[in-house]
Amino acid sequence: MAKSDSFFIRKTQNIDNDNSFNQGSIDLGAYVDALGKSVMRIHNIAVAFTDSNGKAIDTAAEAVAQFQLTTQSQGDIVLASDKSLIASGMVVADGAGGVPTYISHDADILPQQWTNGYLVGVEQIYLGGAASTGFAEDVYVSLVLECTVETMTSNAAMALALSQQ
């Protein structure tokens, strides 16, 4: 497979603070073309949960926020066993009023690195998430994806794309 230099894709999604699921899409049409034998490999994902300015999120009580990156549009959070899931993560915060006194990601350890990367054959992926009312303000999840573009045979690229739809 031919490989390109790595590049970075960035996306921020407001996941609110009302327990509802919120999702946005990431257009990969410039990188992925299954008919043209072009696929994208995600090597690493850096994740940040912040307020709208990139700062720490204030809490009003115990709070939880989670995100997922998928190859299919979703209506809610999916299990790790869902075939469309690329990566997911969760943070749990504790503290009343202001910056949390305790934050943990042990409920979902934010898996974001793979030995050989994660191949994507679809032209859109989806960043979604939800945050609880324990946060005193909207929660924003931001991702930075380190990627490369590769070529596959047209049959292999099409099979990958179909398996991810």
N, C-alpha and C positions, 0 to 999 in steps of 0.2 A: 504494500500500500504506500502510495506517495503521501508524504506528510508536509505540512506547512509549519511556519513559525507560529508559536502560540500567540493568541490575542485574547482580549478580555471583553466580556459582555457584562454590563451592569444594569441592574433593575431594582427599583424601589417600589414597594406596594404598601399602601395604607391598609392595615388590617383592623382598624378601628379599635374600640374597647367596649363592645356591646355583645360579645359572645357570638356574633354572626360571622359567617364565612365570606371572605372578600378575595377576589381573584383578578389578576391581570395577565395578559399574554405577552410573550417575548417573541418577536418575529425573527425567524432564522432563515428566511428566504434567500438572503444574500450568501448564506453558507451551505445550506442543505438543498440538494436537488437529486432526489432518488433516481429519476429518469436519466439525469446527467451523471450519475454514479458518484455524486458528492455527498458525503456525510460529515457530521461534526462529532468530535470526541471531547467530552468534558473531562478535564484532568483533576481539577480542584474547584471547590466552592468555598468562598469566604462569606460568612453570614454576620449581620449585625441587626439587633433589635434596638431601635432608638425612638425618640420623639421626632417631630417633623423637621427639626433642625440638626438631627444627628447626635443629640445629647442624650444623657440618661433619661429613662422614662420614670416619671413620678408615679408612686403608688398611693392608693387610698386604703388598701387592705391587701390580703393575700391575693396574688394574681398569677395568671398563666398566659403565655402567648406561644403559638406554634405556627410553623410554616410548612409548606410542601412545594416541591417542584415536580411537575408531572408532564407527561407527553400528551395527555388528554385533558380537556376541560372538565372540571369537577364541580359538584354542587355543595360539597362539604369535604372535610378532612377524610382521607382514606387510610386504610391500614398499610403497614410496610409491605405486606404481601401482595398489594395491588400491582398488577403488571405495568401500570403507567407511572408508578412512582420512581423518580430519579433520586431524590434526596428529601429528607424531612428533618425537623428539629423543633425543640420545645425548650422554653425557659420557664422556671417557676420562681416567683419573687415574693418576698415577705417583708412587710414594713408598712406602717400606717403613716401616710403624710410625708411626701418628699421622696428622696432617693431611697430605694429599698435597702434594708439592712442585710438581706440575704438573697442571693440569686444562685440557682442551680440549673444545670442542664442534664441532670442524671436521669430524668424521665425519658428523654430521647437525646442521645449523645451527639446530635448534630453530625451524623456521618456525612463526610464531604470529600473523602479521598478514596480513590480506587487504585489498585495496582496497575491496571492497564487503561484506566479511564472508563467513561460511560459513553457508548456510541449512541448518537441520536440521528434518526433518519426522517423525522417529521419537520415540517417547516415552521411550526409554532410549538412552543412549550409554555407552561402555565405556572405562575407563581401565585399561590394562594395561602391564606392563613386566617386565624381567628385569635382574638385576645379577649380576656375576661374583663368584667366591669371593675375588677380590683385595681386596674390602672386608672390613674386620675386624668389621663389624656390619651389621645389616639396613639396606637403603636404602629411603627413603620418597620417593615423588614426589608433589608437591602442585601442583595447578593452580588458578588463579583465572581464570575465564572471564568476560569482559565481554560481555553479551548484551542483545538487545532482542527483543520479541515483535512479530510482524507478522501481518497478515491477507493471505490469498491467496484466489483463487477456490477453491471446493471441489475442482474438477478438478485445478488446479495443485498444491494442497496434497497431494492424494492421490497424484498422479504423483510428487511429490518423495518422499513417504514410501515408496512402493513401490520407488523407485530406490535407496533407502538400506537396504533390508532384505535 
